[in-house]
């Protein structure tokens, strides 16, 4: 039996389930590619930033962040732009930039979660409508039925349930996978931001004694 015939046996509710599956695949592929775009090598970036800032090359550090891909370079660049502020000021700007990046990472996640919940419910609705069709056929024939008479309703009940559960399970698994990755990336943004603030403050403290020494001479 062909896939098209199997889908047709599931009744009209297979149409929204099929649409859910297509939308879920598009969302999953797009989200996977988006998260790769947001990812960056933050350990190497922070190492280079620390070296540049220690040498007083703030503009070079800004250029490095601007030329690097990912969410973390963007957030750290925001901190460097406002490095003249106190610790709280720098943190507030980086926190705002980090919140915006996390919001972009979470784009369309609610839609994927909706599909994970609605697809199985649509399948269960197909089970109900399929059983209703079967009992209506029994009533129409006055109880004189056999397995062939009930096959249509049973097909509809089983196919929609199986299809809805399959789409819902896959969508739910990827939703949890992406959620975990976004949480980890949000943690990396926060950790890298705190490390940059420490680097900037440490450079300030190292420069103060040098200025005092020059004044004394």
Secondary structure, 3 states (H helix, E strand, C coil): CCHHHHHHHCCCHHHHHHHHHHHHHHHHHHHHHHHHHHCCCHHHHHHHHHHHHHCCCHHHHHHHHHHCCCHHHHHHHHHHHCCCCCHHHHHHHHHHHHHHHHHHHCCCHHHHHHHHHHHHHHHHHHHHHHHHHHHHHHHHCCCCCCHHHHHHHHHHHHHHHHHHHHHHHHHHHHHHHHHHHHHHHHHHHHHHHHHHHHHHHHHHHHHHHHHHHHHHC
